[in-house]
Amino acid sequence: MGSNMSAIHTIIDLMEQLNEAHLHLIELGEEKKQAVIKNDVSKVIALVNRESKQVKIIEELEQSRTNQTFLFLQEHGIKSKLNLTVSELSRLVFDPEVKLQLKETQAKLHTTLLKLKRLNELNKQLIKQALDYIDYSIDLLSYRDDNSHIYQHPAEKNAGASKPGFFDARG
């Protein structure tokens, strides 16, 4: 490649970088899944922050890819600012080796994105289950008019019956 680093080669390189960046998101997502299962809230928060940083990197790579696509179109005398899909772009690549490289990179990235999508859906379900469980727990611990759910020592059966809730504010 060397000095003949055309926009299409840069696009392929950026797609490889996008694949790596999304694979890193999958690693973080797997860690997050384990943290959610273990109910490790501080680790979940730390991982969400790391994911946010990774998403920013992906957005920058995607913007670079879009810019290179425009450059590629200009190289081919096309003035349009259309953001072509990789399939549309590949129709403008005539070198069979480069076309194959582009399609293979696209397929790899597509597979990675599908894995990430499935993992995100699973994590979303796990987090929803965790939140539903928290809601259920809060309901169980909420004050009820019926004091029979609150443990009292048998000798204090009548002593606490007049209290308005769990806590005695009279100190």
C-alpha positions as CSV (number, residue, x, y, z in Angstrom):
1,M,0.0,0.0,0.0
2,G,2.6,2.6,1.1
3,S,2.0,6.0,-0.6
4,N,-0.9,4.5,-2.6
5,M,-3.1,4.7,0.6
6,S,-6.3,5.6,-1.1
7,A,-9.5,6.4,0.7
8,I,-10.8,2.9,0.2
9,H,-7.8,1.4,2.0
10,T,-8.3,3.9,4.8
11,I,-12.0,2.9,5.0
12,I,-11.1,-0.7,5.3
13,D,-8.6,0.1,8.0
14,L,-11.2,2.2,9.9
15,M,-13.7,-0.7,9.6
16,E,-11.1,-3.0,11.2
17,Q,-10.6,-0.4,14.0
18,L,-14.4,-0.2,14.4
19,N,-14.5,-4.0,14.7
20,E,-11.9,-4.0,17.4
21,A,-13.7,-1.2,19.2
22,H,-16.9,-3.1,19.1
23,L,-15.2,-6.3,20.3
24,H,-13.9,-4.2,23.3
25,L,-17.5,-3.1,24.0
26,I,-18.5,-6.9,24.0
27,E,-15.8,-7.5,26.6
28,L,-17.1,-4.7,28.7
29,G,-20.6,-6.0,28.2
30,E,-19.6,-9.4,29.4
31,E,-18.0,-7.9,32.5
32,K,-21.2,-5.9,33.1
33,K,-23.3,-9.0,32.8
34,Q,-21.3,-10.7,35.5
35,A,-21.4,-7.5,37.7
36,V,-25.2,-7.4,37.3
37,I,-25.6,-11.1,38.2
38,K,-23.4,-10.5,41.3
39,N,-25.3,-7.3,42.1
40,D,-22.0,-5.4,42.2
41,V,-23.5,-1.9,41.6
42,S,-20.2,0.1,41.8
43,K,-18.6,-2.2,39.2
44,V,-21.7,-1.8,36.9
45,I,-21.4,2.0,37.2
46,A,-17.6,1.9,36.4
47,L,-18.3,-0.4,33.4
48,V,-21.0,1.9,32.1
49,N,-18.6,4.8,32.3
50,R,-16.0,2.8,30.4
51,E,-18.6,1.8,27.8
52,S,-19.5,5.5,27.3
53,K,-15.9,6.3,26.6
54,Q,-15.7,3.4,24.1
55,V,-18.9,4.6,22.4
56,K,-17.2,8.1,21.9
57,I,-14.2,6.4,20.3
58,I,-16.6,4.4,18.0
59,E,-18.5,7.6,17.0
60,E,-15.1,9.3,16.1
61,L,-14.1,6.3,14.0
62,E,-17.5,6.3,12.3
63,Q,-17.2,10.0,11.5
64,S,-13.7,9.3,10.0
65,R,-15.2,6.5,7.9
66,T,-17.9,8.8,6.7
67,N,-15.3,11.5,5.8
68,Q,-13.2,8.9,3.9
69,T,-16.3,7.8,2.0
70,F,-16.8,11.3,0.8
71,L,-13.1,11.5,-0.1
72,F,-13.5,8.1,-2.0
73,L,-16.5,9.5,-3.9
74,Q,-14.4,12.6,-4.8
75,E,-11.6,10.4,-6.0
76,H,-14.1,8.9,-8.4
77,G,-15.4,12.2,-9.6
78,I,-18.7,12.0,-7.6
79,K,-19.6,15.2,-5.9
80,S,-22.4,13.8,-3.8
81,K,-22.4,13.9,0.0
82,L,-24.4,10.7,0.2
83,N,-23.4,8.5,3.1
84,L,-23.2,5.2,1.1
85,T,-23.5,1.8,2.7
86,V,-20.5,-0.5,2.4
87,S,-22.4,-2.6,-0.1
88,E,-23.1,0.5,-2.3
89,L,-19.5,1.6,-1.9
90,S,-18.1,-1.8,-2.9
91,R,-19.9,-1.4,-6.3
92,L,-17.5,1.5,-7.0
93,V,-14.4,-0.6,-6.2
94,F,-13.0,-2.3,-9.3
95,D,-9.9,-4.0,-7.8
96,P,-11.1,-7.5,-7.0
97,E,-8.6,-7.9,-4.2
98,V,-9.7,-4.7,-2.5
99,K,-13.4,-5.4,-3.1
100,L,-12.9,-8.8,-1.4
101,Q,-11.0,-7.2,1.5
102,L,-13.9,-4.7,1.9
103,K,-16.6,-7.4,1.9
104,E,-14.7,-9.6,4.4
105,T,-14.2,-6.7,6.7
106,Q,-17.9,-5.8,6.4
107,A,-18.9,-9.4,7.2
108,K,-16.6,-9.5,10.2
109,L,-17.9,-6.2,11.6
110,H,-21.5,-7.3,10.9
111,T,-21.0,-10.5,13.0
112,T,-19.4,-8.5,15.8
113,L,-22.3,-6.0,15.8
114,L,-24.9,-8.9,16.0
115,K,-23.0,-10.4,19.0
116,L,-23.0,-7.0,20.7
117,K,-26.7,-6.5,20.0
118,R,-27.6,-9.9,21.5
119,L,-25.4,-9.2,24.6
120,N,-27.0,-5.8,25.1
121,E,-30.5,-7.3,24.9
122,L,-29.5,-9.9,27.5
123,N,-28.0,-7.2,29.8
124,K,-31.1,-5.1,29.4
125,Q,-33.3,-8.1,30.5
126,L,-30.9,-8.8,33.5
127,I,-31.0,-5.2,34.6
128,K,-34.8,-5.1,34.2
129,Q,-35.0,-8.2,36.4
130,A,-32.7,-6.7,39.0
131,L,-34.8,-3.5,39.1
132,D,-38.1,-5.5,39.3
133,Y,-36.6,-7.4,42.2
134,I,-35.6,-4.2,43.9
135,D,-39.2,-2.9,43.4
136,Y,-40.5,-6.1,44.8
137,S,-38.2,-5.9,47.8
138,I,-39.2,-2.3,48.5
139,D,-42.8,-3.4,48.4
140,L,-42.1,-6.1,50.9
141,L,-40.3,-3.7,53.3
142,S,-42.8,-0.9,53.0
143,Y,-44.8,0.0,56.0
144,R,-48.2,-1.7,56.2
145,D,-51.1,-0.8,58.5
146,D,-51.1,-4.4,59.7
147,N,-48.2,-4.5,62.2
148,S,-48.3,-8.3,62.2
149,H,-45.4,-8.3,59.7
150,I,-43.1,-6.5,62.1
151,Y,-41.2,-8.6,64.6
152,Q,-41.8,-7.8,68.2
153,H,-40.5,-9.4,71.3
154,P,-43.5,-11.2,73.0
155,A,-43.0,-9.0,76.2
156,E,-43.3,-5.9,74.1
157,K,-46.4,-7.0,72.2
158,N,-48.5,-3.9,73.1
159,A,-45.6,-1.4,73.6
160,G,-45.0,-0.9,69.9
161,A,-48.5,-1.2,68.6
162,S,-49.2,2.6,68.8
163,K,-46.1,3.6,66.8
164,P,-46.8,5.2,63.4
165,G,-44.1,3.2,61.6
166,F,-40.7,1.5,61.8
167,F,-38.9,4.5,63.4
168,D,-39.7,6.3,66.6
169,A,-38.9,10.0,65.9
170,R,-39.2,10.9,69.6
171,G,-35.6,9.7,70.1
